Amino acid sequence: MKIGDITKKYIEKSEKHGANNYHPLDIVIKKAEGVWVYDVEGRKFLDCLASYSAVNQGHVHPEILAPAIEQMKILTLTSRAFHNDRMGDFLEKVCTITKKEKVLPMNTGAEAVETAIKMARKWAYKIKGVPRDKAEIIVCENNFHGRTTTIVGFSTEEAYRDGFGPFTPNFKIIPYGDTEALKTSINANTAAFMFEPIQGEGGVIVPRDGFIRESYDICKRNNVLFIADEIQTGFGRTGRMFCCDWENVEPDVYIMGKAISGGFYPLSAVAADHSVMQVFNPGEHGSTFGGNPLASAIGIAAIDVILNYDLPRRSFELGNYFKNELIKINSPYVKEIRGKGLFVGVEIKQECGTARPFCEKLFEKGILAKETHHQVIRFAPPLIITKEEIDWALDRIREVLS
Ligand SMILES: *Cc1c(COP(=O)(O)O)cnc(C)c1O
């Protein structure tokens, strides 16, 4: 699609002053409401990325906006040198939905992952009795847990790692979904197994049924912490509150981010029982903005929207419908359609090129979707999407995939 003059002006300015670490589609968004975004040319698009599932509640949800503005007028930041009157309610809410006893609030997903890593290591030394500096953490091939130096150090994606070493040692990498490899990788020094219940950035990779339950059981038998990175899969995205709910597994540690604030604010959290969280003492971990009253007020409201509108159920029902309709297209370009709830990956056959041109065609027709891992179109609209809006999208997806 031809780039409009106004769009060009904005993009040129960003490219002139910004680092070149992203390759966005040629759209400059200036406004959004619900599932719809509007660009600087006055065009309207259906958002099928939902900011990588950070806006499961839809853009600028009024029931998050109002308390956010109210809180902003009163108190935004105290630092953790003092208490604030909003954090407790937020922690309590996260405890309720995770059924965990303790929550540690941070800001970004990667920080929450770092928090979980620090917690698992310290737990290994203080509770499990692993000798100093010997703790190991098992992770999966094709993982995505964020962009800090420690986290990219155990990525298997060359572009994420190249040029950023040396890396933090003692991460072991096993094939995703391989419980045998998990068993044989565990030893007396293993602190934790950390994984994504569905690999989002990795291409919406759904592990075989039973993987979550079996790997949980293996970890339990071996006194290894089972850490679920639910940053992208959490808060209803997969048709359950958390993706681990699909196999009735309660991880030892939940890592949450993205939709926990409905897109209003960087907010993340780690939840665990006291038996694990107790390893942190004053001064041993922290964040200037973590647990601030504005983030807390927003987090409370964002979780309430998920609960009050039963978005996990909506995601389940509409996700099934959407996926079945996609399968019916019977596209010659498509190798596989997979996913859970409104978290759907459409894998393009290698011989048909990459997913990018398909995303560009969808864009021309008014749908925002972003390719992930070259071959996969990810469809993950806000969970408030209606059936009519899904049908609107399907009409256009049919044209592009037929
Ligand atoms: C997005 C994401 C992260 C990183 O979150 P940031 O807020 O970008 O730091 C970590 N893990 C998973 C599974 C994610 O999807």
The ligand as an ORCA input file, in Angstrom:
! r2SCAN-3c Opt
* xyz 0 1
  C       6.213     -9.962     26.185
  C       6.757    -11.100     26.933
  C       7.805    -10.929     27.854
  C       8.519     -9.627     28.065
  O       7.682     -8.594     28.492
  P       8.172     -7.077     28.359
  O       7.092     -6.293     29.041
  O       8.268     -6.775     26.896
  O       9.479     -6.962     29.032
  C       8.218    -12.046     28.564
  N       7.646    -13.244     28.387
  C       6.640    -13.442     27.510
  C       6.037    -14.796     27.366
  C       6.177    -12.376     26.735
  O       5.206    -12.566     25.838
*
